[in-house]
């Protein structure tokens, strides 16, 4: 089944400590730029609704990668274009998957 819409790319999958699966991806849809995620607790047969991890000011960004820390929190790293001439930043979102289940 499709998990993302056009312009929501590329995806990164992570097996979580509780056995679930995390999908993170860059959302480059017009007026909705950000880093989004979805969770599955049944081996990817079904997925929860998308949720926002971070907003991006402009449309060039994404390529998230995530790891889970021993305390259960997720660190999701990504890049995002910033206002100005060719300015980019690397950023991280630190969050807990229980807040989105």
Residue frames as a rotation matrix with the C-alpha (Angstrom) as fourth column:
UNK 1
0.578 0.816 0.000 0.00
0.816 -0.578 0.000 0.00
0.000 0.000 -1.000 0.00
UNK 2
-0.007 -0.567 0.823 1.26
0.371 -0.766 -0.525 3.53
0.928 0.302 0.216 -0.60
UNK 3
0.106 -0.035 -0.994 2.51
0.994 -0.015 0.107 5.09
-0.018 -0.999 0.033 2.62
UNK 4
-0.424 -0.292 -0.857 3.25
0.313 -0.935 0.164 8.56
-0.850 -0.199 0.488 1.30
UNK 5
0.758 0.652 -0.010 1.95
0.294 -0.356 -0.887 10.97
-0.582 0.670 -0.462 -1.31
UNK 6
0.444 -0.614 0.652 3.89
0.751 -0.141 -0.645 12.42
0.488 0.776 0.399 -4.24
UNK 7
0.168 -0.542 0.823 6.68
-0.169 -0.839 -0.518 14.74
0.971 -0.053 -0.232 -3.04
UNK 8
0.690 -0.013 0.724 6.96
-0.722 0.057 0.689 12.90
-0.050 -0.998 0.030 0.28
UNK 9
0.830 -0.496 -0.254 10.38
0.299 0.782 -0.547 11.32
0.470 0.378 0.798 -0.12
UNK 10
-0.197 -0.101 -0.975 12.73
-0.339 0.940 -0.029 9.58
0.920 0.325 -0.219 0.63
UNK 11
0.765 0.594 0.249 11.73
-0.470 0.250 0.847 7.21
0.441 -0.765 0.470 3.39
UNK 12
-0.529 -0.849 -0.009 13.76
-0.570 0.363 -0.737 5.66
0.629 -0.384 -0.676 6.18
UNK 13
0.595 0.719 -0.359 12.61
-0.246 0.589 0.770 2.56
0.765 -0.370 0.527 8.10
UNK 14
-0.560 -0.724 0.403 13.65
-0.639 0.068 -0.766 1.67
0.527 -0.687 -0.500 11.64
UNK 15
0.113 0.511 -0.852 12.75
0.355 0.780 0.515 -1.36
0.928 -0.361 -0.094 13.74
UNK 16
0.145 0.028 0.989 11.86
-0.711 -0.692 0.124 -0.07
0.688 -0.721 -0.081 17.20
UNK 17
-0.797 -0.525 0.300 12.75
-0.562 0.460 -0.687 -1.67
0.223 -0.716 -0.661 20.53
UNK 18
-0.304 0.770 0.561 9.11
-0.578 0.319 -0.751 -2.73
-0.757 -0.553 0.348 21.02
UNK 19
-0.492 0.035 0.870 9.10
0.493 0.835 0.245 -4.48
-0.718 0.549 -0.428 17.62
UNK 20
0.630 0.758 -0.172 7.18
0.323 -0.457 -0.829 -1.74
-0.706 0.466 -0.532 15.81
UNK 21
-0.196 -0.632 0.750 8.35
0.978 -0.074 0.193 -0.09
-0.067 0.772 0.632 12.62
UNK 22
0.252 0.167 -0.953 8.98
0.223 -0.968 -0.111 3.63
-0.942 -0.184 -0.282 12.17
UNK 23
0.079 -0.198 0.977 8.85
0.990 -0.098 -0.100 5.33
0.116 0.975 0.188 8.76
UNK 24
0.186 -0.049 -0.981 10.26
0.260 -0.961 0.097 8.86
-0.947 -0.273 -0.166 8.51
UNK 25
-0.074 -0.162 0.984 10.30
0.996 0.028 0.080 10.91
-0.041 0.986 0.159 5.32
UNK 26
-0.855 -0.233 -0.463 10.66
0.202 -0.973 0.116 14.42
-0.477 0.006 0.879 3.97
UNK 27
0.194 0.952 0.237 7.42
0.845 -0.040 -0.533 16.16
-0.498 0.304 -0.812 3.07
UNK 28
-0.818 -0.543 -0.190 8.03
0.330 -0.714 0.617 18.49
-0.471 0.442 0.764 0.14
UNK 29
-0.092 0.875 0.475 4.36
0.982 0.000 0.189 19.16
0.166 0.484 -0.859 -0.63
UNK 30
-0.504 -0.107 0.857 3.65
0.284 -0.958 0.047 22.83
0.815 0.267 0.514 -1.32
UNK 31
-0.088 0.405 0.910 2.84
-0.662 -0.707 0.250 24.78
0.745 -0.580 0.330 1.88
UNK 32
0.903 0.379 0.204 3.40
-0.406 0.595 0.694 21.66
0.142 -0.709 0.691 4.01
UNK 33
0.231 -0.911 -0.341 7.19
-0.288 0.271 -0.918 21.31
0.929 0.311 -0.200 4.17
UNK 34
0.342 -0.166 0.925 8.53
-0.939 -0.040 0.341 19.20
-0.019 -0.985 -0.169 7.02
UNK 35
-0.769 -0.512 -0.382 9.69
-0.456 0.859 -0.232 15.88
0.447 -0.004 -0.894 8.37
UNK 36
0.240 0.941 0.240 6.82
-0.950 0.177 0.258 13.45
0.201 -0.290 0.936 8.89
UNK 37
-0.865 -0.497 0.075 6.55
-0.498 0.827 -0.261 9.96
0.068 -0.263 -0.962 10.33
UNK 38
0.346 0.916 -0.204 4.23
-0.790 0.401 0.464 6.97
0.507 0.001 0.862 10.60
UNK 39
-0.576 -0.482 0.660 4.24
-0.781 0.564 -0.270 3.97
-0.243 -0.671 -0.701 12.93
UNK 40
0.221 0.602 -0.767 3.23
-0.614 0.697 0.370 0.35
0.758 0.389 0.524 12.40
UNK 41
-0.191 -0.238 0.952 2.76
-0.935 0.340 -0.103 -2.23
-0.299 -0.910 -0.287 15.15
UNK 42
0.524 0.460 0.716 1.88
-0.233 0.887 -0.399 -5.18
-0.819 0.042 0.572 12.88
UNK 43
-0.201 -0.759 0.619 4.90
0.478 0.476 0.738 -5.67
-0.855 0.444 0.268 10.62
UNK 44
-0.854 -0.201 -0.480 3.76
-0.219 -0.697 0.683 -2.97
-0.472 0.688 0.551 8.22
UNK 45
-0.604 0.709 0.364 0.34
0.797 0.523 0.302 -4.45
0.024 0.473 -0.881 7.45
UNK 46
0.604 0.739 0.297 -1.29
0.689 -0.672 0.272 -1.24
0.401 0.041 -0.915 8.72
UNK 47
-0.583 -0.804 0.116 0.10
0.688 -0.565 -0.455 2.20
0.431 -0.186 0.883 9.59
UNK 48
0.021 0.516 -0.857 -0.96
0.806 -0.515 -0.291 4.97
-0.591 -0.684 -0.426 11.92
UNK 49
0.888 0.371 0.272 -1.76
0.460 -0.738 -0.493 8.43
0.017 0.563 -0.826 10.64
UNK 50
-0.005 -0.918 0.397 1.18
0.700 -0.287 -0.654 10.62
0.715 0.274 0.644 9.60
UNK 51
0.844 0.191 -0.501 2.50
0.502 -0.612 0.611 13.05
-0.190 -0.767 -0.612 12.21
UNK 52
0.689 -0.538 0.486 4.90
-0.021 -0.685 -0.728 15.99
0.725 0.491 -0.483 12.04
UNK 53
0.434 -0.656 -0.618 8.34
0.901 0.306 0.308 15.85
-0.013 -0.690 0.723 13.67
UNK 54
-0.345 -0.587 -0.732 9.70
0.463 -0.785 0.411 19.15
-0.816 -0.197 0.543 12.35
UNK 55
0.838 0.543 -0.054 8.68
0.273 -0.503 -0.820 21.97
-0.473 0.672 -0.570 10.06
UNK 56
-0.325 -0.890 0.320 10.94
0.847 -0.124 0.516 23.16
-0.420 0.439 0.794 7.25
UNK 57
-0.090 0.303 -0.949 10.80
-0.011 -0.953 -0.303 26.78
-0.996 -0.016 0.089 6.07
UNK 58
-0.071 -0.004 -0.997 11.44
-0.958 -0.278 0.069 25.88
-0.278 0.960 0.015 2.41
UNK 59
0.768 0.633 -0.092 10.84
-0.625 0.711 -0.322 22.85
-0.139 0.305 0.942 0.21
UNK 60
0.323 -0.709 -0.627 14.36
-0.323 0.540 -0.777 21.50
0.889 0.454 -0.055 -0.16
UNK 61
-0.347 -0.430 0.833 15.04
-0.935 0.089 -0.343 19.16
0.074 -0.898 -0.433 2.72
UNK 62
0.756 0.653 -0.056 14.42
-0.634 0.750 0.188 15.77
0.164 -0.106 0.981 4.14
UNK 63
0.138 -0.653 -0.745 16.47
-0.222 0.713 -0.665 12.61
0.965 0.257 -0.046 3.86
UNK 64
0.389 0.037 0.920 15.77
-0.908 -0.154 0.390 11.74
0.156 -0.987 -0.026 7.50
UNK 65
-0.135 -0.395 -0.909 17.54
0.005 0.917 -0.399 8.95
0.991 -0.058 -0.122 9.34
UNK 66
0.471 0.433 0.769 16.54
-0.756 -0.251 0.604 7.77
0.455 -0.866 0.209 12.81
UNK 67
-0.519 -0.523 -0.676 18.03
0.064 0.765 -0.641 5.78
0.852 -0.376 -0.364 15.67
UNK 68
0.671 0.736 0.085 16.47
-0.087 -0.035 0.996 4.76
0.736 -0.676 0.040 18.95
UNK 69
-0.294 -0.769 0.567 18.31
-0.688 -0.241 -0.684 5.53
0.663 -0.592 -0.458 22.18
UNK 70
-0.772 -0.072 -0.632 18.41
0.278 0.856 -0.437 3.15
0.572 -0.513 -0.641 25.15
UNK 71
-0.854 0.488 -0.179 15.82
-0.001 -0.345 -0.938 5.35
-0.520 -0.801 0.295 26.94
UNK 72
-0.160 0.827 0.539 13.35
0.784 0.439 -0.440 4.74
-0.600 0.352 -0.718 24.08
UNK 73
0.420 0.298 -0.857 13.58
-0.148 -0.910 -0.388 8.20
-0.896 0.290 -0.338 22.56
UNK 74
0.496 -0.193 0.846 14.15
0.844 0.337 -0.418 8.58
-0.204 0.922 0.330 18.83
UNK 75
-0.082 -0.545 -0.834 16.77
-0.058 -0.833 0.550 10.87
-0.995 0.093 0.036 17.31
UNK 76
0.524 0.301 0.797 15.80
0.776 0.218 -0.592 11.81
-0.352 0.928 -0.119 13.74
UNK 77
-0.321 -0.713 -0.624 18.43
0.160 -0.690 0.706 13.73
-0.934 0.127 0.335 11.76
UNK 78
0.455 0.477 0.752 17.60
0.850 0.021 -0.527 15.61
-0.267 0.879 -0.396 8.55
UNK 79
-0.765 -0.632 -0.120 18.68
0.557 -0.744 0.370 18.56
-0.323 0.217 0.921 6.42
UNK 80
0.403 0.914 0.046 16.65
0.842 -0.351 -0.409 21.63
-0.358 0.204 -0.911 5.52
UNK 81
-0.367 -0.420 0.830 17.13
0.736 -0.677 -0.017 24.63
0.569 0.604 0.558 3.28
UNK 82
-0.099 0.253 -0.962 17.00
0.795 -0.561 -0.229 27.92
-0.598 -0.788 -0.145 5.16
UNK 83
0.907 0.403 0.125 15.96
0.403 -0.740 -0.539 31.34
-0.125 0.539 -0.833 3.86
UNK 84
0.353 -0.827 -0.437 18.90
-0.482 -0.561 0.673 33.03
-0.802 -0.027 -0.597 2.17
UNK 85
0.511 -0.224 -0.830 21.11
-0.840 0.075 -0.537 32.22
0.183 0.972 -0.150 -0.76
UNK 86
0.288 -0.359 -0.888 21.96
-0.206 0.882 -0.423 28.48
0.935 0.305 0.180 -0.71
UNK 87
-0.504 -0.418 0.756 21.89
-0.814 -0.063 -0.577 28.14
0.289 -0.906 -0.308 3.08
UNK 88
0.279 0.521 -0.806 21.27
-0.166 0.853 0.494 24.71
0.946 -0.004 0.325 4.58
UNK 89
-0.173 -0.330 0.928 21.28
-0.978 -0.055 -0.201 23.25
0.117 -0.943 -0.313 8.05
UNK 90
-0.445 0.085 -0.891 21.48
0.134 0.991 0.028 19.80
0.885 -0.107 -0.452 9.57
UNK 91
-0.275 0.441 0.855 19.05
-0.904 -0.422 -0.073 19.37
0.328 -0.792 0.514 12.43
UNK 92
-0.841 0.088 -0.533 17.70
0.200 0.967 -0.156 16.70
0.502 -0.238 -0.832 14.75
UNK 93
0.111 0.876 0.470 14.35
-0.765 -0.227 0.603 16.05
0.635 -0.426 0.644 16.36
UNK 94
-0.921 -0.320 -0.222 14.42
-0.086 0.722 -0.686 14.10
0.380 -0.613 -0.692 19.62
UNK 95
-0.145 0.972 0.185 11.07
-0.936 -0.195 0.293 12.56
0.321 -0.131 0.938 20.48
UNK 96
-0.791 -0.040 0.611 9.37
-0.346 0.853 -0.392 9.51
-0.505 -0.521 -0.688 22.01
UNK 97
-0.851 0.451 -0.270 7.14
-0.111 0.347 0.931 7.23
0.514 0.822 -0.245 19.90
UNK 98
-0.572 0.682 -0.456 4.67
0.818 0.432 -0.380 6.75
-0.062 -0.590 -0.805 22.78
UNK 99
-0.555 0.343 -0.758 3.62
0.027 -0.903 -0.429 10.38
-0.832 -0.258 0.492 22.25
UNK 100
-0.503 0.306 -0.808 2.27
-0.846 -0.363 0.390 9.45
-0.174 0.880 0.442 18.79
UNK 101
-0.970 0.172 -0.173 0.60
0.124 0.959 0.255 6.07
0.210 0.225 -0.951 19.31
